[in-house]
Amino acid sequence: MHHLRARADGGATDVDNLVLLCRRHHSMWHRKQISLSDLRVPWMRLPQPRAPSLS
């Protein structure tokens, strides 16, 4: 399990901020050898900025 936005940077621990990576790809991610666009998982949506609340 990998947080797309690190918890230390305010990332949430919910489905929209998590991705499953095998050990190899997780290591490559942290060595900055791959990025989210390299994963090419067809069912994964990129995190979208949330619109400000109008209330």
C-alpha positions as CSV (number, residue, x, y, z in Angstrom):
1,M,0.0,0.0,0.0
2,H,1.4,3.4,-1.0
3,H,0.1,6.9,-0.2
4,L,0.0,9.0,-3.3
5,R,0.3,12.1,-1.1
6,A,2.4,11.3,1.9
7,R,0.7,11.4,5.3
8,A,3.5,13.7,6.5
9,D,2.4,16.2,3.7
10,G,-1.2,16.1,4.8
11,G,-2.3,13.1,2.6
12,A,-5.3,11.2,3.8
13,T,-5.5,7.5,4.5
14,D,-8.4,6.7,2.3
15,V,-9.0,4.9,-1.0
16,D,-8.6,8.0,-3.1
17,N,-5.0,8.6,-1.8
18,L,-3.8,4.9,-1.9
19,V,-2.4,2.7,-4.5
20,L,-1.3,-1.0,-4.3
21,L,2.3,-1.5,-5.5
22,C,4.4,-4.6,-5.6
23,R,7.7,-4.4,-3.6
24,R,9.7,-3.7,-6.8
25,H,7.5,-0.8,-8.0
26,H,7.2,0.6,-4.5
27,S,11.0,0.7,-4.2
28,M,11.3,2.3,-7.7
29,W,8.7,4.9,-6.6
30,H,10.8,6.0,-3.6
31,R,14.0,6.1,-5.7
32,K,12.0,8.4,-8.1
33,Q,12.5,5.9,-11.0
34,I,8.8,5.8,-11.7
35,S,5.9,8.2,-11.2
36,L,2.1,7.8,-11.2
37,S,1.8,8.2,-14.9
38,D,4.2,5.3,-15.4
39,L,1.9,2.8,-13.7
40,R,-0.8,2.8,-16.4
41,V,-3.4,1.1,-14.4
42,P,-6.6,1.4,-16.4
43,W,-9.0,1.5,-13.5
44,M,-7.0,4.0,-11.4
45,R,-8.1,7.6,-11.5
46,L,-5.5,10.4,-10.8
47,P,-6.3,12.4,-7.7
48,Q,-8.3,15.5,-8.6
49,P,-8.1,18.7,-6.7
50,R,-11.2,19.2,-4.6
51,A,-13.5,22.2,-5.3
52,P,-13.8,24.7,-2.5
53,S,-17.0,24.4,-0.4
54,L,-19.6,27.0,-1.1
55,S,-21.1,26.8,2.4
